Amino acid sequence: MRTNFDFTPYRRSTVGFDRLFDMLEATGRSETDSWPPFDLEQESEDSYRITLAVAGFTPNEIEIVAQQNQLSVSGRKADEPDGGRYLHRGIANRAFERRFQLADFIEVSSAKFEHGLLVISLKREVPEAAKPRRIAIEGVAANDRLEAPGDQQAA
């Protein structure tokens, strides 16, 4: 079964979306790890929330890095002495790294850790220079032109 999609027709008819198509093609090729589980939530038109289930980790063992439209969340457990005798160990304690591609102007506004959940709040902050603005058209339309006295023809 073929799982990739050919974006060539779209690449020919669009300008400036190369990064988006490259990202979609790379995502289709990469294997995705399903741990730690996470939720993506849109709170409003310009705010989002990522919630990661990181049970067994402390805030000191988790690192969040935002860099050039990419958010990286990684966790690494501190070395524990082998003092306990586990009959079953179901809480994962392996290192992880989860990456999220962010759209333009999306910034991390806060992060909090509570009850084994890491909640990262994101907000779209569009700068004034990137917002749409109305452009005034200069010049006089042909119908609005004032006629000089010598331009009138005798009827």
C-alpha positions in Angstrom: 0.0 0.0 0.0 1.4 3.4 -0.9 1.4 5.8 2.0 3.1 8.9 0.5 1.4 11.7 -1.4 2.8 13.5 -4.4 2.9 17.3 -3.8 4.4 18.2 -7.2 1.2 19.8 -8.6 0.8 21.9 -5.5 4.5 23.0 -5.6 4.0 24.2 -9.2 1.1 26.5 -8.3 2.2 27.9 -5.0 4.9 30.3 -3.9 6.6 30.2 -0.5 5.2 26.9 0.7 8.3 24.8 0.1 8.9 24.5 3.9 5.4 23.2 4.4 5.6 20.6 1.7 9.1 19.5 2.9 7.7 19.1 6.4 4.7 17.1 5.2 6.9 14.8 3.2 9.4 14.3 6.0 6.6 13.5 8.5 5.3 10.8 6.2 8.7 9.2 6.0 9.6 9.3 9.7 8.6 6.7 12.2 6.6 8.2 15.1 7.1 7.2 18.7 3.9 7.1 20.6 5.5 7.9 24.0 4.8 10.0 25.9 1.1 10.4 25.0 -0.1 13.9 24.5 -3.1 16.0 23.7 -3.3 19.1 21.3 -6.1 21.5 22.1 -7.2 24.8 20.5 -8.4 27.0 23.3 -9.3 30.0 21.1 -8.5 31.3 17.6 -5.0 32.3 18.6 -4.2 30.1 21.6 -3.3 26.4 21.9 -2.3 23.9 24.6 -0.1 20.8 24.5 -0.6 18.4 27.4 2.0 15.6 27.8 1.5 12.7 30.2 4.9 12.4 31.9 4.2 10.3 35.0 7.3 9.4 37.0 9.2 12.5 35.9 9.9 15.6 37.9 10.1 19.2 36.5 13.9 19.1 37.0 14.1 16.1 34.6 12.2 17.7 31.7 13.6 20.3 29.3 11.5 22.5 26.9 13.3 24.3 24.1 11.6 26.5 21.5 13.7 27.3 18.4 12.8 28.4 14.9 9.2 27.1 14.6 10.0 24.0 16.5 9.2 23.0 20.1 11.2 20.2 21.6 10.3 18.5 24.9 12.7 16.0 26.3 12.9 14.1 29.6 15.8 12.2 31.1 15.4 10.3 34.4 18.1 10.9 37.0 20.1 7.8 37.9 18.3 5.9 40.7 20.1 3.5 43.0 18.9 -0.1 42.6 17.4 -0.2 46.1 13.9 -1.5 45.2 12.8 -4.9 44.1 10.1 -4.4 41.5 7.8 -7.3 40.7 6.4 -5.2 37.9 7.5 -1.9 36.5 4.7 -0.4 34.4 5.5 3.3 34.7 7.9 4.1 31.9 11.0 5.9 33.0 12.9 5.8 29.7 14.3 9.0 28.2 12.1 10.7 25.6 12.1 13.6 23.1 9.0 14.8 21.4 9.1 17.5 18.7 6.3 19.8 17.5 6.4 21.9 14.4 5.0 25.3 15.1 3.4 27.6 12.6 4.8 31.1 12.0 4.3 33.5 14.9 3.4 30.8 17.4 5.2 31.3 20.7 5.3 29.5 24.0 3.6 31.6 26.6 3.9 29.3 29.6 4.6 25.8 30.9 3.4 24.1 34.1 3.8 20.7 35.6 1.0 19.3 37.8 -0.2 15.8 38.7 2.2 14.1 36.2 1.0 16.3 33.3 3.1 18.9 31.5 0.9 21.6 30.1 2.5 24.0 27.5 0.5 27.0 26.5 1.1 28.5 23.0 -0.1 31.8 21.6 -0.1 33.2 18.1 1.5 36.7 18.3 1.4 38.3 14.8 3.6 41.4 14.6 2.0 44.6 13.2 4.3 44.4 10.2 2.8 41.0 9.2 -0.8 41.9 9.7 -2.9 42.8 6.6 -3.2 46.5 5.8 -5.2 48.4 3.3 -3.2 50.1 0.6 -4.5 53.4 -0.8 -4.6 53.8 -4.6 -3.2 57.0 -5.9 -4.3 58.6 -9.1 -7.5 59.9 -10.7 -10.0 57.6 -12.4 -10.9 58.5 -16.0 -14.5 59.3 -15.1 -13.5 61.7 -12.3 -11.2 63.8 -14.5 -12.0 67.5 -14.7 -12.4 68.7 -18.2 -10.7 71.9 -19.3 -12.9 74.5 -21.1 -11.3 73.8 -24.5 -12.0 70.1 -24.3 -15.7 70.4 -24.8 -16.9 69.9 -28.4 -19.6 72.0 -29.9 -22.9 70.2 -30.4 
